[in-house]
């Protein structure tokens, strides 16, 4: 038991010292919690609105966005394989395809159907898409 006391105390001491030193560091990548109350909160609300106001504004903006605009935002994850402009790459070229083709293809992939050699890549990508997501992506791809 005596042999354990010294190492345990050394470990506790090291942890306490590290914690104190770390808490004093101003590390930019370390997230910090900032509480804002009183006048600070009033200033924030005056400049930005309440959180409910912000959420309502975001929902209204999304409702006003065209399907192609919403599809453009969703297409960001497609770019890695199909290219930023739909020119193709690892995945086939989408540029020049109409919305009906894209809708049919994504729906087939969502349903686990095989449409080509790389269908296994598209199955998980399409699986989480809603009918509205597919419609939006198709509307955007048609603009490429």
The 8 nearest C-alpha neighbors of each residue, nearest first, counted from 0:
[[1, 2, 3, 4, 5, 7, 6, 8],
 [2, 0, 3, 4, 5, 6, 7, 8],
 [1, 3, 0, 4, 5, 6, 7, 8],
 [2, 4, 0, 1, 6, 5, 7, 8],
 [5, 3, 7, 1, 6, 2, 8, 0],
 [4, 6, 8, 7, 3, 9, 2, 1],
 [7, 5, 9, 8, 3, 4, 10, 2],
 [8, 6, 10, 4, 9, 5, 3, 11],
 [7, 9, 11, 5, 10, 6, 12, 4],
 [10, 8, 6, 12, 7, 11, 13, 5],
 [9, 11, 13, 7, 12, 8, 6, 14],
 [10, 12, 8, 14, 13, 9, 7, 15],
 [11, 13, 9, 15, 10, 14, 8, 16],
 [14, 12, 10, 16, 11, 15, 17, 9],
 [15, 13, 17, 11, 12, 16, 18, 10],
 [14, 16, 18, 12, 17, 13, 11, 19],
 [15, 17, 13, 19, 18, 14, 20, 12],
 [18, 16, 14, 20, 15, 19, 21, 13],
 [17, 19, 15, 21, 16, 20, 14, 22],
 [18, 20, 16, 22, 17, 21, 15, 23],
 [19, 21, 17, 23, 18, 22, 16, 24],
 [22, 20, 18, 24, 23, 19, 17, 16],
 [21, 23, 19, 20, 24, 18, 25, 17],
 [24, 22, 20, 21, 19, 25, 18, 26],
 [25, 23, 21, 22, 26, 20, 19, 27],
 [24, 26, 27, 23, 22, 29, 21, 28],
 [25, 27, 29, 28, 24, 30, 21, 23],
 [26, 28, 29, 25, 30, 31, 24, 23],
 [29, 27, 26, 30, 25, 31, 24, 32],
 [28, 30, 26, 27, 31, 25, 24, 32],
 [31, 29, 28, 32, 27, 26, 33, 25],
 [30, 32, 33, 29, 27, 28, 26, 34],
 [31, 33, 34, 30, 35, 29, 28, 27],
 [34, 32, 31, 35, 30, 36, 39, 40],
 [35, 33, 32, 36, 40, 39, 31, 37],
 [34, 36, 40, 39, 33, 37, 38, 43],
 [37, 35, 40, 39, 38, 34, 41, 43],
 [36, 38, 40, 39, 41, 35, 42, 43],
 [37, 39, 41, 40, 42, 36, 35, 43],
 [40, 38, 42, 36, 35, 37, 41, 43],
 [41, 39, 36, 43, 35, 42, 37, 38],
 [40, 42, 38, 44, 43, 39, 45, 37],
 [43, 41, 45, 39, 40, 44, 38, 46],
 [42, 44, 40, 46, 41, 45, 47, 39],
 [43, 45, 48, 47, 41, 49, 46, 42],
 [46, 44, 42, 43, 48, 47, 41, 49],
 [45, 47, 43, 44, 48, 42, 41, 49],
 [48, 46, 44, 43, 45, 49, 53, 50],
 [49, 47, 44, 52, 45, 46, 53, 50],
 [48, 50, 52, 51, 44, 53, 47, 43],
 [49, 51, 53, 52, 54, 48, 47, 44],
 [50, 52, 54, 49, 53, 55, 48, 56],
 [53, 51, 49, 55, 50, 54, 48, 56],
 [54, 52, 50, 56, 51, 55, 57, 49],
 [55, 53, 57, 51, 56, 52, 50, 58],
 [54, 56, 52, 58, 53, 57, 51, 59],
 [57, 55, 59, 53, 58, 54, 60, 52],
 [58, 56, 60, 54, 55, 59, 61, 53],
 [57, 59, 61, 55, 56, 60, 62, 54],
 [60, 58, 62, 56, 61, 57, 55, 63],
 [61, 59, 57, 63, 62, 58, 56, 64],
 [60, 62, 58, 64, 63, 59, 57, 69],
 [61, 63, 59, 60, 64, 58, 65, 57],
 [64, 62, 60, 61, 59, 65, 58, 66],
 [65, 63, 61, 62, 68, 60, 69, 66],
 [64, 66, 68, 67, 69, 63, 62, 135],
 [65, 67, 135, 69, 68, 70, 138, 64],
 [68, 66, 139, 138, 70, 65, 69, 135],
 [69, 67, 71, 65, 70, 66, 64, 72],
 [68, 70, 66, 72, 71, 67, 135, 65],
 [69, 71, 136, 135, 67, 73, 139, 68],
 [72, 70, 68, 74, 69, 73, 139, 67],
 [71, 73, 69, 70, 74, 75, 68, 76],
 [72, 74, 70, 75, 71, 69, 76, 136],
 [75, 73, 77, 71, 76, 72, 70, 136],
 [76, 74, 73, 77, 78, 72, 71, 83],
 [75, 77, 74, 78, 79, 73, 80, 72],
 [78, 76, 74, 75, 79, 81, 80, 82],
 [79, 77, 82, 83, 81, 80, 75, 76],
 [78, 80, 77, 82, 81, 76, 83, 89],
 [79, 81, 90, 89, 78, 88, 82, 77],
 [80, 82, 87, 90, 78, 85, 88, 77],
 [83, 81, 78, 85, 87, 86, 84, 80],
 [82, 84, 78, 85, 81, 86, 79, 75],
 [85, 83, 86, 82, 143, 94, 78, 81],
 [84, 86, 94, 93, 82, 81, 87, 92],
 [87, 85, 92, 84, 82, 94, 81, 93],
 [88, 92, 86, 81, 91, 82, 85, 90],
 [87, 89, 90, 81, 80, 82, 91, 86],
 [88, 90, 80, 87, 81, 91, 79, 82],
 [89, 91, 80, 81, 88, 87, 92, 117],
 [92, 90, 87, 81, 93, 88, 89, 86],
 [87, 91, 93, 86, 85, 94, 81, 90],
 [94, 92, 85, 96, 95, 91, 86, 87],
 [93, 95, 85, 143, 96, 92, 86, 140],
 [94, 96, 93, 97, 143, 141, 140, 142],
 [97, 95, 93, 94, 141, 100, 98, 101],
 [96, 98, 141, 99, 100, 95, 101, 140],
 [97, 99, 137, 101, 141, 100, 138, 102],
 [98, 100, 102, 97, 101, 103, 137, 96],
 [99, 101, 103, 98, 102, 97, 104, 96],
 [102, 100, 104, 98, 137, 103, 99, 105],
 [103, 101, 99, 105, 100, 104, 137, 106],
 [102, 104, 100, 106, 101, 105, 99, 107],
 [105, 103, 101, 107, 106, 102, 100, 108],
 [106, 104, 108, 102, 107, 103, 101, 109],
 [105, 107, 109, 103, 108, 104, 102, 110],
 [106, 108, 110, 104, 112, 105, 109, 103],
 [109, 107, 111, 122, 105, 110, 112, 106],
 [108, 110, 126, 125, 106, 107, 111, 122],
 [109, 111, 107, 108, 112, 106, 126, 122],
 [112, 110, 108, 109, 122, 107, 113, 126],
 [111, 113, 107, 108, 110, 114, 109, 118],
 [114, 112, 118, 115, 111, 108, 107, 119],
 [115, 113, 118, 112, 116, 108, 104, 107],
 [114, 116, 118, 117, 113, 119, 112, 121],
 [115, 117, 118, 114, 119, 113, 120, 90],
 [116, 118, 119, 115, 120, 121, 114, 90],
 [117, 119, 121, 120, 113, 115, 116, 114],
 [118, 120, 117, 122, 121, 123, 116, 113],
 [121, 119, 118, 117, 122, 123, 124, 116],
 [120, 122, 124, 118, 119, 123, 125, 108],
 [121, 123, 108, 125, 119, 124, 120, 111],
 [124, 122, 126, 125, 121, 120, 127, 119],
 [125, 123, 121, 122, 126, 127, 120, 128],
 [126, 124, 109, 128, 122, 123, 127, 108],
 [125, 127, 109, 123, 128, 124, 122, 108],
 [126, 128, 125, 129, 124, 123, 109, 132],
 [129, 127, 125, 132, 126, 133, 130, 109],
 [128, 130, 132, 131, 133, 127, 126, 134],
 [129, 131, 133, 132, 134, 128, 106, 135],
 [132, 130, 134, 129, 133, 135, 128, 66],
 [133, 131, 129, 135, 134, 130, 128, 136],
 [134, 132, 136, 130, 131, 135, 102, 137],
 [133, 135, 131, 137, 132, 136, 138, 130],
 [136, 134, 70, 66, 138, 132, 137, 133],
 [137, 135, 70, 133, 139, 138, 134, 140],
 [136, 138, 98, 134, 140, 101, 139, 135],
 [139, 137, 67, 135, 141, 136, 98, 140],
 [138, 140, 67, 70, 136, 142, 141, 137],
 [141, 139, 137, 142, 143, 138, 136, 93],
 [140, 142, 97, 139, 138, 98, 143, 96],
 [143, 141, 140, 139, 138, 67, 95, 94],
 [142, 94, 140, 141, 84, 85, 95, 139]]
